[in-house]
Amino acid sequence: MLVLSAACAGGGSDQSIARTAAVKQGWEWSLDSVRQVVGAVRAGKRLKPASWPGGAKVAVLLSFDVDNETIPLRFGEPTVGALSQGQYGARVGLGRVLEVLDGRGIPATFFIPAVSLLLSPEMAGQIKASGRHEFAVHGWIHELNTAVPAAVERELVQRAVDTLTRLTGSRPVGYRAPSWNMSPATMAIVKDLGFLYESSLMADDVPYELEANGAPTGVIELPVEWILDDAPLFNPQGDRYSPPRDVLQVWKDEFDVAYREGGMFLLTMHPHVIGHRSRIVVLEALIDYIRARPGVWFGTHRAAAEHVRPLLQAAP
């Protein structure tokens, strides 16, 4: 039995509407309020290229959210057991992931909360060793960005950028919100800090330009999906558990349709989740399954965003 756990709650468009939403049901809102909420951050121009680098038919983007201990730390009430579960990511899981990727010459993007890298700075060298992978921002301490004041959110993202730049030797150009959501301030922060791309939202299967209040932002969205994330599928929910090979079939089916459509297959994983023994074999099998097809391009998120960026200025 395949089990998908609940994801996360959505946010409002601005502080006043968020307060209104707290006391009114959606059916009580005016149409103007609905449009304002829906239009705050929305999918704009579709950025599907005619082909991917090298004339490839489909793009495969593998990403890893290296959360480790920051999941229990972010709420300020960690337990030793939860911290040990997170430490597995740096201690064991990351090594297994890199062995699979580097043994097959596959690039990937690693979204890392800054505190995660500060706790285990050796991860930077391990990830950099092959010269293929990309570092990207995933918050300061996996904070719930929808629950902090705008000024605090901005300061935490800036601090994360500065920390990753110092520890990895290059400034990250990609951002993924720690909980795959945006506060009323997030879009402006992402734009103001000059990120090339964002990867937290779910309005398409291929890249698109983000719009804010009806205006194009120039920021490229590389969309995610909870079905294409190992954590909600693999993590036990009460007495329910998704056997890893059931999840493998879901991901194969997702790739098959992306291949048929000439689109993009973007998968999100976590070293402390996918790095376990019965799960790493699923990653191995999936990559080998994909590599058996002709016309597949494996790339980092940055490379994919740079490839579609000219479409921002192209005629509709």
C-alpha positions as a LaTeX table, in Angstrom:
\begin{tabular}{lrrr}
\hline
Residue & $x$ (\AA) & $y$ (\AA) & $z$ (\AA) \\
\hline
Met1 & 0.00 & 0.00 & 0.00 \\
Leu2 & 1.36 & 3.39 & $-1.01$ \\
Val3 & 0.86 & 6.11 & 1.59 \\
Leu4 & 1.21 & 9.87 & 1.02 \\
Ser5 & 1.13 & 11.95 & 4.17 \\
Ala6 & $-0.31$ & 15.45 & 4.43 \\
Ala7 & 1.99 & 18.15 & 3.14 \\
Cys8 & 1.78 & 21.72 & 4.41 \\
Ala9 & $-0.75$ & 24.48 & 4.73 \\
Gly10 & $-0.88$ & 27.39 & 2.32 \\
Gly11 & $-0.19$ & 31.04 & 3.07 \\
Gly12 & $-2.05$ & 34.26 & 2.31 \\
Ser13 & $-1.14$ & 37.07 & $-0.06$ \\
Asp14 & $-0.64$ & 39.85 & 2.43 \\
Gln15 & $-1.00$ & 40.46 & 6.15 \\
Ser16 & $-4.47$ & 41.98 & 5.96 \\
Ile17 & $-5.92$ & 39.19 & 3.86 \\
Ala18 & $-4.21$ & 36.59 & 6.03 \\
Arg19 & $-5.99$ & 38.08 & 9.04 \\
Thr20 & $-9.27$ & 38.16 & 7.14 \\
Ala21 & $-8.83$ & 34.55 & 6.12 \\
Ala22 & $-8.35$ & 33.62 & 9.76 \\
Val23 & $-11.84$ & 34.81 & 10.68 \\
Lys24 & $-13.76$ & 34.21 & 7.44 \\
Gln25 & $-14.39$ & 31.08 & 5.44 \\
Gly26 & $-13.48$ & 31.22 & 1.75 \\
Trp27 & $-17.10$ & 31.29 & 0.71 \\
Glu28 & $-17.49$ & 34.51 & 2.70 \\
Trp29 & $-14.73$ & 36.35 & 0.81 \\
Ser30 & $-15.43$ & 38.87 & $-1.91$ \\
Leu31 & $-14.28$ & 37.96 & $-5.42$ \\
Asp32 & $-11.73$ & 40.77 & $-5.24$ \\
Ser33 & $-10.23$ & 39.19 & $-2.11$ \\
Val34 & $-10.11$ & 35.81 & $-3.83$ \\
Arg35 & $-8.34$ & 37.29 & $-6.84$ \\
Gln36 & $-5.88$ & 39.16 & $-4.64$ \\
Val37 & $-4.97$ & 36.02 & $-2.73$ \\
Val38 & $-4.69$ & 33.86 & $-5.84$ \\
Gly39 & $-2.68$ & 36.47 & $-7.73$ \\
Ala40 & $-0.11$ & 37.25 & $-5.03$ \\
Val41 & 2.31 & 34.62 & $-6.36$ \\
Arg42 & 1.21 & 32.69 & $-9.41$ \\
Ala43 & 2.56 & 30.74 & $-12.35$ \\
Gly44 & 3.22 & 32.95 & $-15.34$ \\
Lys45 & 4.90 & 32.16 & $-18.64$ \\
Arg46 & 5.58 & 28.47 & $-19.28$ \\
Leu47 & 9.26 & 27.89 & $-19.99$ \\
Lys48 & 9.27 & 24.54 & $-21.75$ \\
Pro49 & 12.15 & 24.38 & $-24.24$ \\
Ala50 & 11.98 & 22.63 & $-27.60$ \\
Ser51 & 14.83 & 20.44 & $-26.37$ \\
Trp52 & 17.20 & 20.21 & $-23.45$ \\
Pro53 & 21.03 & 20.53 & $-23.53$ \\
Gly54 & 22.62 & 18.34 & $-26.17$ \\
Gly55 & 19.29 & 17.99 & $-27.95$ \\
Ala56 & 17.94 & 15.80 & $-25.15$ \\
Lys57 & 14.25 & 14.97 & $-25.03$ \\
Val58 & 13.78 & 15.12 & $-21.26$ \\
Ala59 & 15.51 & 16.79 & $-18.32$ \\
Val60 & 16.12 & 14.87 & $-15.09$ \\
Leu61 & 16.88 & 17.03 & $-12.05$ \\
Leu62 & 17.79 & 15.23 & $-8.84$ \\
Ser63 & 17.76 & 17.34 & $-5.70$ \\
Phe64 & 18.61 & 16.60 & $-2.09$ \\
Asp65 & 17.37 & 18.65 & 0.86 \\
Val66 & 20.16 & 18.10 & 3.39 \\
Asp67 & 18.07 & 18.88 & 6.45 \\
Asn68 & 19.71 & 16.55 & 8.97 \\
Glu69 & 19.22 & 17.86 & 12.54 \\
Thr70 & 17.50 & 21.09 & 11.50 \\
Ile71 & 14.06 & 19.47 & 11.33 \\
Pro72 & 13.84 & 18.91 & 15.12 \\
Leu73 & 15.90 & 22.03 & 15.85 \\
Arg74 & 13.70 & 24.52 & 14.02 \\
Phe75 & 10.92 & 24.54 & 16.61 \\
Gly76 & 13.35 & 24.81 & 19.51 \\
Glu77 & 12.21 & 21.61 & 21.21 \\
Pro78 & 14.45 & 18.85 & 19.86 \\
Thr79 & 14.73 & 15.41 & 21.37 \\
Val80 & 17.85 & 13.27 & 21.35 \\
Gly81 & 16.10 & 10.60 & 19.31 \\
Ala82 & 15.03 & 13.02 & 16.59 \\
Leu83 & 18.46 & 14.62 & 16.48 \\
Ser84 & 20.07 & 11.21 & 16.01 \\
Gln85 & 17.69 & 10.46 & 13.15 \\
Gly86 & 18.81 & 13.69 & 11.50 \\
Gln87 & 22.49 & 13.05 & 12.13 \\
Tyr88 & 22.17 & 9.89 & 10.06 \\
Gly89 & 21.99 & 12.12 & 7.00 \\
Ala90 & 25.52 & 13.49 & 7.40 \\
Arg91 & 27.01 & 10.40 & 9.06 \\
Val92 & 25.73 & 7.72 & 6.67 \\
Gly93 & 23.11 & 8.85 & 4.18 \\
Leu94 & 25.06 & 11.51 & 2.29 \\
Gly95 & 27.94 & 9.13 & 1.64 \\
Arg96 & 25.61 & 6.55 & 0.15 \\
Val97 & 23.91 & 9.18 & $-2.02$ \\
Leu98 & 27.22 & 10.49 & $-3.36$ \\
Glu99 & 28.45 & 6.97 & $-4.04$ \\
Val100 & 25.41 & 6.36 & $-6.25$ \\
Leu101 & 25.63 & 9.72 & $-8.03$ \\
Asp102 & 29.38 & 9.98 & $-8.49$ \\
Gly103 & 29.73 & 6.33 & $-9.46$ \\
Arg104 & 27.39 & 7.02 & $-12.38$ \\
Gly105 & 28.58 & 10.54 & $-13.20$ \\
Ile106 & 25.22 & 12.10 & $-12.29$ \\
Pro107 & 25.03 & 15.78 & $-11.19$ \\
Ala108 & 22.59 & 16.91 & $-8.53$ \\
Thr109 & 21.59 & 20.00 & $-6.55$ \\
Phe110 & 21.95 & 20.04 & $-2.77$ \\
Phe111 & 19.63 & 22.43 & $-0.92$ \\
Ile112 & 21.16 & 22.86 & 2.52 \\
Pro113 & 19.95 & 24.74 & 5.59 \\
Ala114 & 22.95 & 26.76 & 6.72 \\
Val115 & 22.90 & 25.33 & 10.24 \\
Ser116 & 23.03 & 21.82 & 8.79 \\
Leu117 & 26.28 & 22.69 & 7.03 \\
Leu118 & 27.68 & 24.47 & 10.07 \\
Leu119 & 27.06 & 21.35 & 12.18 \\
Ser120 & 28.71 & 19.08 & 9.59 \\
Pro121 & 31.03 & 21.30 & 7.51 \\
Glu122 & 32.78 & 18.24 & 6.07 \\
Met123 & 29.72 & 17.77 & 3.85 \\
Ala124 & 30.83 & 20.69 & 1.67 \\
Gly125 & 34.03 & 18.94 & 0.64 \\
Gln126 & 32.27 & 15.63 & 0.11 \\
Ile127 & 29.71 & 17.21 & $-2.20$ \\
Lys128 & 32.30 & 19.32 & $-4.04$ \\
Ala129 & 34.70 & 16.42 & $-4.66$ \\
Ser130 & 33.24 & 15.35 & $-8.00$ \\
Gly131 & 32.94 & 18.89 & $-9.36$ \\
Arg132 & 29.44 & 18.15 & $-10.70$ \\
His133 & 27.06 & 19.22 & $-7.98$ \\
Glu134 & 25.37 & 22.49 & $-7.05$ \\
Phe135 & 24.75 & 24.05 & $-3.62$ \\
Ala136 & 21.52 & 25.99 & $-3.07$ \\
Val137 & 19.77 & 27.74 & $-0.17$ \\
His138 & 17.22 & 25.95 & 2.02 \\
Gly139 & 16.83 & 28.43 & 4.84 \\
Trp140 & 18.91 & 29.07 & 7.93 \\
Ile141 & 17.66 & 26.36 & 10.31 \\
His142 & 14.77 & 24.97 & 8.23 \\
Glu143 & 12.63 & 27.71 & 9.78 \\
Leu144 & 8.94 & 27.83 & 9.01 \\
Asn145 & 9.15 & 30.96 & 6.87 \\
Thr146 & 5.38 & 31.51 & 6.92 \\
Ala147 & 5.49 & 31.89 & 10.71 \\
Val148 & 8.21 & 34.53 & 11.14 \\
Pro149 & 8.09 & 38.31 & 10.62 \\
Ala150 & 9.13 & 39.53 & 7.18 \\
Ala151 & 12.27 & 41.26 & 8.45 \\
Val152 & 13.36 & 38.11 & 10.27 \\
Glu153 & 12.73 & 35.96 & 7.22 \\
Arg154 & 14.83 & 38.28 & 5.06 \\
Glu155 & 17.67 & 38.32 & 7.58 \\
Leu156 & 17.67 & 34.51 & 7.84 \\
Val157 & 17.80 & 34.03 & 4.08 \\
Gln158 & 20.62 & 36.57 & 3.77 \\
Arg159 & 22.49 & 34.84 & 6.60 \\
Ala160 & 22.03 & 31.50 & 4.85 \\
Val161 & 23.35 & 32.90 & 1.56 \\
Asp162 & 26.41 & 34.35 & 3.30 \\
Thr163 & 27.11 & 31.11 & 5.18 \\
Leu164 & 26.83 & 28.85 & 2.14 \\
Thr165 & 29.01 & 31.23 & 0.13 \\
Arg166 & 31.70 & 31.11 & 2.81 \\
Leu167 & 31.59 & 27.34 & 3.38 \\
Thr168 & 31.28 & 26.25 & $-0.25$ \\
Gly169 & 33.31 & 28.92 & $-2.03$ \\
Ser170 & 30.55 & 30.08 & $-4.37$ \\
Arg171 & 27.39 & 32.14 & $-4.03$ \\
Pro172 & 24.23 & 30.06 & $-4.46$ \\
Val173 & 21.76 & 31.13 & $-7.16$ \\
Gly174 & 18.85 & 28.88 & $-6.16$ \\
Tyr175 & 16.37 & 28.99 & $-3.29$ \\
Arg176 & 13.97 & 26.39 & $-1.92$ \\
Ala177 & 11.72 & 27.39 & 0.97 \\
Pro178 & 12.27 & 25.14 & 3.98 \\
Ser179 & 8.66 & 23.95 & 3.97 \\
Trp180 & 7.82 & 24.43 & 0.29 \\
Asn181 & 5.72 & 27.49 & 0.91 \\
Met182 & 5.89 & 31.26 & 0.67 \\
Ser183 & 5.06 & 33.88 & 3.22 \\
Pro184 & 3.73 & 37.26 & 2.06 \\
Ala185 & 7.37 & 38.43 & 2.01 \\
Thr186 & 9.15 & 35.48 & 0.37 \\
Met187 & 8.73 & 36.42 & $-3.28$ \\
Ala188 & 10.18 & 39.89 & $-2.73$ \\
Ile189 & 13.10 & 38.42 & $-0.77$ \\
Val190 & 13.89 & 35.93 & $-3.52$ \\
Lys191 & 13.79 & 38.66 & $-6.17$ \\
Asp192 & 15.69 & 41.26 & $-4.16$ \\
Leu193 & 18.52 & 38.85 & $-3.32$ \\
Gly194 & 18.98 & 38.07 & $-6.99$ \\
Phe195 & 18.18 & 34.38 & $-7.08$ \\
Leu196 & 18.08 & 32.92 & $-10.58$ \\
Tyr197 & 15.50 & 30.33 & $-9.66$ \\
Glu198 & 13.12 & 29.16 & $-6.94$ \\
Ser199 & 12.04 & 25.57 & $-6.35$ \\
Ser200 & 9.19 & 25.28 & $-3.82$ \\
Leu201 & 5.94 & 25.58 & $-5.75$ \\
Met202 & 3.75 & 23.19 & $-7.68$ \\
Ala203 & 1.80 & 24.85 & $-10.51$ \\
Asp204 & 3.31 & 22.86 & $-13.39$ \\
Asp205 & 5.57 & 19.95 & $-14.36$ \\
Val206 & 8.02 & 22.12 & $-16.33$ \\
Pro207 & 9.76 & 25.43 & $-15.53$ \\
Tyr208 & 7.75 & 28.63 & $-15.49$ \\
Glu209 & 8.21 & 32.28 & $-14.65$ \\
Leu210 & 6.83 & 33.45 & $-11.34$ \\
Glu211 & 4.41 & 36.36 & $-11.30$ \\
Ala212 & 3.76 & 38.58 & $-8.30$ \\
Asn213 & 0.48 & 40.48 & $-8.20$ \\
Gly214 & 0.10 & 39.99 & $-11.94$ \\
Ala215 & 3.57 & 41.23 & $-12.90$ \\
Pro216 & 6.39 & 39.00 & $-14.21$ \\
Thr217 & 9.32 & 38.71 & $-11.80$ \\
Gly218 & 12.05 & 37.23 & $-13.99$ \\
Val219 & 12.49 & 34.47 & $-11.40$ \\
Ile220 & 12.31 & 30.94 & $-12.79$ \\
Glu221 & 10.31 & 28.34 & $-10.89$ \\
Leu222 & 11.51 & 24.72 & $-11.05$ \\
Pro223 & 8.39 & 23.08 & $-9.63$ \\
Val224 & 8.30 & 20.31 & $-7.04$ \\
Glu225 & 5.56 & 17.88 & $-5.99$ \\
Trp226 & 4.94 & 15.88 & $-2.81$ \\
Ile227 & 4.58 & 12.66 & $-4.83$ \\
Leu228 & 8.10 & 13.34 & $-6.10$ \\
Asp229 & 9.53 & 13.69 & $-2.59$ \\
Asp230 & 10.87 & 10.78 & $-0.57$ \\
Ala231 & 9.90 & 12.04 & 2.90 \\
Pro232 & 6.07 & 11.94 & 2.74 \\
Leu233 & 6.14 & 8.65 & 0.83 \\
Phe234 & 8.74 & 6.77 & 2.85 \\
Asn235 & 8.23 & 8.06 & 6.38 \\
Pro236 & 5.86 & 5.89 & 8.43 \\
Gln237 & 2.52 & 7.50 & 9.30 \\
Gly238 & 1.21 & 5.66 & 12.34 \\
Asp239 & 0.98 & 2.02 & 11.31 \\
Arg240 & 1.12 & 2.82 & 7.58 \\
Tyr241 & 4.29 & 2.55 & 5.53 \\
Ser242 & 5.07 & 2.72 & 1.82 \\
Pro243 & 7.41 & $-0.11$ & 0.77 \\
Pro244 & 10.30 & 1.50 & $-1.14$ \\
Arg245 & 9.72 & $-0.56$ & $-4.29$ \\
Asp246 & 6.13 & 0.69 & $-4.46$ \\
Val247 & 7.51 & 4.23 & $-4.46$ \\
Leu248 & 9.96 & 3.25 & $-7.19$ \\
Gln249 & 7.04 & 2.37 & $-9.45$ \\
Val250 & 5.41 & 5.75 & $-8.84$ \\
Trp251 & 8.62 & 7.51 & $-9.80$ \\
Lys252 & 9.10 & 5.35 & $-12.89$ \\
Asp253 & 5.58 & 6.21 & $-14.03$ \\
Glu254 & 6.22 & 9.91 & $-13.43$ \\
Phe255 & 9.41 & 9.73 & $-15.47$ \\
Asp256 & 7.76 & 7.77 & $-18.28$ \\
Val257 & 5.14 & 10.47 & $-18.81$ \\
Ala258 & 7.76 & 13.24 & $-18.59$ \\
Tyr259 & 9.75 & 11.37 & $-21.23$ \\
Arg260 & 6.72 & 10.97 & $-23.48$ \\
Glu261 & 5.87 & 14.67 & $-23.17$ \\
Gly262 & 9.45 & 15.87 & $-23.56$ \\
Gly263 & 9.31 & 17.64 & $-20.22$ \\
Met264 & 11.13 & 17.61 & $-16.89$ \\
Phe265 & 11.40 & 15.05 & $-14.10$ \\
Leu266 & 12.39 & 16.74 & $-10.82$ \\
Leu267 & 12.84 & 14.54 & $-7.76$ \\
Thr268 & 13.43 & 15.73 & $-4.19$ \\
Met269 & 15.16 & 13.49 & $-1.65$ \\
His270 & 16.79 & 13.78 & 1.77 \\
Pro271 & 20.01 & 11.97 & 2.73 \\
His272 & 18.57 & 11.01 & 6.11 \\
Val273 & 15.59 & 9.41 & 4.31 \\
Ile274 & 16.75 & 8.01 & 0.97 \\
Gly275 & 20.15 & 7.07 & 2.45 \\
His276 & 18.80 & 4.05 & 4.33 \\
Arg277 & 19.72 & 0.67 & 2.92 \\
Ser278 & 16.32 & $-0.45$ & 1.66 \\
Arg279 & 15.80 & 2.95 & 0.04 \\
Ile280 & 19.16 & 3.70 & $-1.58$ \\
Val281 & 18.61 & 0.67 & $-3.80$ \\
Val282 & 15.50 & 2.44 & $-5.10$ \\
Leu283 & 17.58 & 5.45 & $-6.13$ \\
Glu284 & 20.09 & 3.17 & $-7.83$ \\
Ala285 & 17.34 & 1.33 & $-9.69$ \\
Leu286 & 15.59 & 4.53 & $-10.74$ \\
Ile287 & 18.75 & 6.11 & $-12.14$ \\
Asp288 & 19.64 & 2.94 & $-14.03$ \\
Tyr289 & 16.09 & 2.75 & $-15.41$ \\
Ile290 & 16.28 & 6.35 & $-16.63$ \\
Arg291 & 19.77 & 6.00 & $-18.07$ \\
Ala292 & 18.60 & 3.12 & $-20.25$ \\
Arg293 & 16.49 & 5.56 & $-22.30$ \\
Pro294 & 18.03 & 7.62 & $-25.13$ \\
Gly295 & 17.79 & 11.40 & $-25.09$ \\
Val296 & 17.95 & 11.96 & $-21.32$ \\
Trp297 & 19.81 & 14.93 & $-19.86$ \\
Phe298 & 20.79 & 14.88 & $-16.17$ \\
Gly299 & 21.48 & 18.40 & $-14.93$ \\
Thr300 & 21.66 & 20.61 & $-11.89$ \\
His301 & 18.83 & 22.99 & $-11.17$ \\
Arg302 & 21.09 & 25.89 & $-12.08$ \\
Ala303 & 21.92 & 24.39 & $-15.46$ \\
Ala304 & 18.23 & 23.80 & $-16.20$ \\
Ala305 & 17.31 & 27.36 & $-15.19$ \\
Glu306 & 20.10 & 28.79 & $-17.33$ \\
His307 & 18.93 & 26.69 & $-20.28$ \\
Val308 & 15.36 & 28.03 & $-20.14$ \\
Arg309 & 16.25 & 31.59 & $-19.16$ \\
Pro310 & 16.29 & 32.87 & $-22.80$ \\
Leu311 & 12.60 & 31.89 & $-23.00$ \\
Leu312 & 11.80 & 34.65 & $-20.49$ \\
Gln313 & 12.36 & 37.22 & $-23.23$ \\
Ala314 & 11.05 & 35.16 & $-26.14$ \\
Ala315 & 7.72 & 35.99 & $-27.76$ \\
Pro316 & 4.74 & 34.09 & $-26.31$ \\
\hline
\end{tabular}
